[in-house]
Amino acid sequence: MKLIEIFNSKKPGLSFEVYPPKTWDAFESVRKTTEEIAKLKPSYMSVTYGAGGGTSDYTVKIASNLKNNFGVTTLAHLSCVTSDRKRIREQLDLLSESGIENILALRGDIPQGFEIKSLSYHYASELIREIKEYKQDSFCIGGACYPEGHPESPTYMDDIKHLKEKVDAGCEFLTTQMFFDNNILYNFMYRIREAGIEVPVVAGIMPVTNPKSIKRICSISGTALPQRFCRIVDRYGDDPEAMKQAGIAYATEQIIDLFANGINDVHVYCMNKPDVAESIKNNISAILC
């Protein structure tokens, strides 16, 4: 099933992101973990793409297993930053052969030592056009968006301009970077609608169970941490079980507020943790019915 059909249903939807193993030795362990999450019957699951494409084959294996053996609609990430046209087309053929119908088209982080001018693809919009040119409408294509602005954009409005270019290239939906203040998303939604971007927007939420990792991620992505959230980390950050419970509660509260304010699709960055995914789904089970 193509994701646009799910989004057009206008029903509250909860989905989860998983990531493939870095090495073959870890494949079985990761596969079992993703299968546990699939048993929760999310609206769909996304599978990330390794830095530089290093785990791209594992992305396809995990995504096809979830779709073909568990009946879960899957979204495969595809990054173009270190790939040439031949490599991208090989990946598109592999995804098609594996029955994957949905792609999250990303530029990806530029590896250290690479000059952006030397790359075959400079922006995600170029990858989206490549997919459309090569596979026409075989895939439902999504893109990433940044409610607080992309770290590389000189201004907030420049970022929205480039986002519009993605949509004009054929992007059918957007998934946000994580955020911890829903008002940031609501302001972002107003601005992009004013700019003529009308595609569905999926809200990305990360339950924080490890405060050390979140500070590192936020420093890279530019995500702001509201004082209310910082106080939770300060109080419970040294107690793993308390932090886990508080992090799940905070994420649950965000999700409930999003649904109440008309954001119908929420994507949870659960970091391959089935217990976290299950706790959040149980917390909102009646809302999802």
HUUR-V70447 format. One record per residue. N is the residue number from 0. RES is the residue in one small letter. PHI is phi in whole degrees, 0 to 359 (none if undefined). NEAR is the number of other C-alpha atoms within 8 Angstrom. Layout:
n=<N;N>
res=<RES;RES>
phi=<PHI;PHI>
near=<NEAR;NEAR>
This chain:
n=<0;1;2;3;4;5;6;7;8;9;10;11;12;13;14;15;16;17;18;19;20;21;22;23;24;25;26;27;28;29;30;31;32;33;34;35;36;37;38;39;40;41;42;43;44;45;46;47;48;49;50;51;52;53;54;55;56;57;58;59;60;61;62;63;64;65;66;67;68;69;70;71;72;73;74;75;76;77;78;79;80;81;82;83;84;85;86;87;88;89;90;91;92;93;94;95;96;97;98;99;100;101;102;103;104;105;106;107;108;109;110;111;112;113;114;115;116;117;118;119;120;121;122;123;124;125;126;127;128;129;130;131;132;133;134;135;136;137;138;139;140;141;142;143;144;145;146;147;148;149;150;151;152;153;154;155;156;157;158;159;160;161;162;163;164;165;166;167;168;169;170;171;172;173;174;175;176;177;178;179;180;181;182;183;184;185;186;187;188;189;190;191;192;193;194;195;196;197;198;199;200;201;202;203;204;205;206;207;208;209;210;211;212;213;214;215;216;217;218;219;220;221;222;223;224;225;226;227;228;229;230;231;232;233;234;235;236;237;238;239;240;241;242;243;244;245;246;247;248;249;250;251;252;253;254;255;256;257;258;259;260;261;262;263;264;265;266;267;268;269;270;271;272;273;274;275;276;277;278;279;280;281;282;283;284;285;286;287;288>
res=<m;k;l;i;e;i;f;n;s;k;k;p;g;l;s;f;e;v;y;p;p;k;t;w;d;a;f;e;s;v;r;k;t;t;e;e;i;a;k;l;k;p;s;y;m;s;v;t;y;g;a;g;g;g;t;s;d;y;t;v;k;i;a;s;n;l;k;n;n;f;g;v;t;t;l;a;h;l;s;c;v;t;s;d;r;k;r;i;r;e;q;l;d;l;l;s;e;s;g;i;e;n;i;l;a;l;r;g;d;i;p;q;g;f;e;i;k;s;l;s;y;h;y;a;s;e;l;i;r;e;i;k;e;y;k;q;d;s;f;c;i;g;g;a;c;y;p;e;g;h;p;e;s;p;t;y;m;d;d;i;k;h;l;k;e;k;v;d;a;g;c;e;f;l;t;t;q;m;f;f;d;n;n;i;l;y;n;f;m;y;r;i;r;e;a;g;i;e;v;p;v;v;a;g;i;m;p;v;t;n;p;k;s;i;k;r;i;c;s;i;s;g;t;a;l;p;q;r;f;c;r;i;v;d;r;y;g;d;d;p;e;a;m;k;q;a;g;i;a;y;a;t;e;q;i;i;d;l;f;a;n;g;i;n;d;v;h;v;y;c;m;n;k;p;d;v;a;e;s;i;k;n;n;i;s;a;i;l;c>
phi=<none;278;297;299;294;294;295;287;288;66;267;302;231;237;232;228;257;232;232;282;288;276;226;296;302;265;299;298;297;292;302;296;297;293;292;298;291;298;294;283;56;291;296;192;228;255;236;285;244;296;304;72;80;299;244;297;294;292;303;294;297;294;297;291;296;296;286;279;254;234;68;264;297;239;237;266;286;221;253;245;300;245;253;262;299;299;296;298;293;296;294;295;297;296;297;298;296;271;82;279;248;229;230;261;273;230;288;94;286;284;297;299;97;271;265;300;293;274;280;289;236;259;220;298;299;292;295;300;296;298;298;296;294;276;241;51;255;295;243;271;252;246;220;267;218;234;304;258;92;293;303;268;282;294;220;298;290;298;297;294;300;291;295;298;296;299;296;296;284;131;290;260;202;232;242;278;297;299;211;239;229;298;298;297;293;298;294;298;300;299;292;286;294;297;274;89;268;249;290;301;240;262;275;268;238;245;288;271;245;225;298;295;290;292;294;292;297;294;293;279;273;83;290;275;251;295;302;301;289;300;294;295;296;297;282;246;299;269;242;306;290;294;295;298;295;294;296;293;296;296;297;299;297;300;296;299;295;297;300;295;256;88;272;274;235;237;247;259;276;269;56;60;247;301;292;292;300;294;299;293;296;297;294;237;301;290;291;280;291>
near=<5;10;9;9;8;9;11;6;6;7;8;10;10;13;13;14;14;13;10;15;10;8;7;6;5;9;11;7;7;11;10;8;11;13;10;9;13;12;7;8;8;11;10;12;14;13;15;12;15;10;8;10;10;9;13;10;7;10;15;12;8;12;14;13;9;15;12;8;7;10;7;13;12;15;14;15;13;11;12;13;13;10;14;10;7;7;8;10;9;8;8;10;8;9;11;10;7;8;7;15;13;13;13;12;14;13;12;9;6;8;6;4;4;7;6;7;5;6;11;9;13;10;8;13;9;10;13;14;10;8;10;10;7;7;9;8;6;7;11;13;13;13;14;11;11;8;10;9;10;11;6;4;9;6;7;10;6;9;12;10;8;8;9;11;9;13;12;7;10;10;13;12;13;13;13;12;11;9;13;10;9;10;6;10;11;8;8;10;8;8;8;11;9;7;8;7;9;6;8;8;10;13;13;13;15;10;12;11;10;10;9;6;7;9;8;8;8;10;8;6;8;9;9;7;8;8;6;6;9;9;8;11;10;7;7;11;12;6;7;10;6;9;16;11;9;10;11;14;8;9;13;11;8;12;10;9;9;11;11;7;6;6;12;12;14;13;13;13;11;13;7;10;9;11;6;10;12;10;9;11;10;7;7;10;8;5;6;9;4>
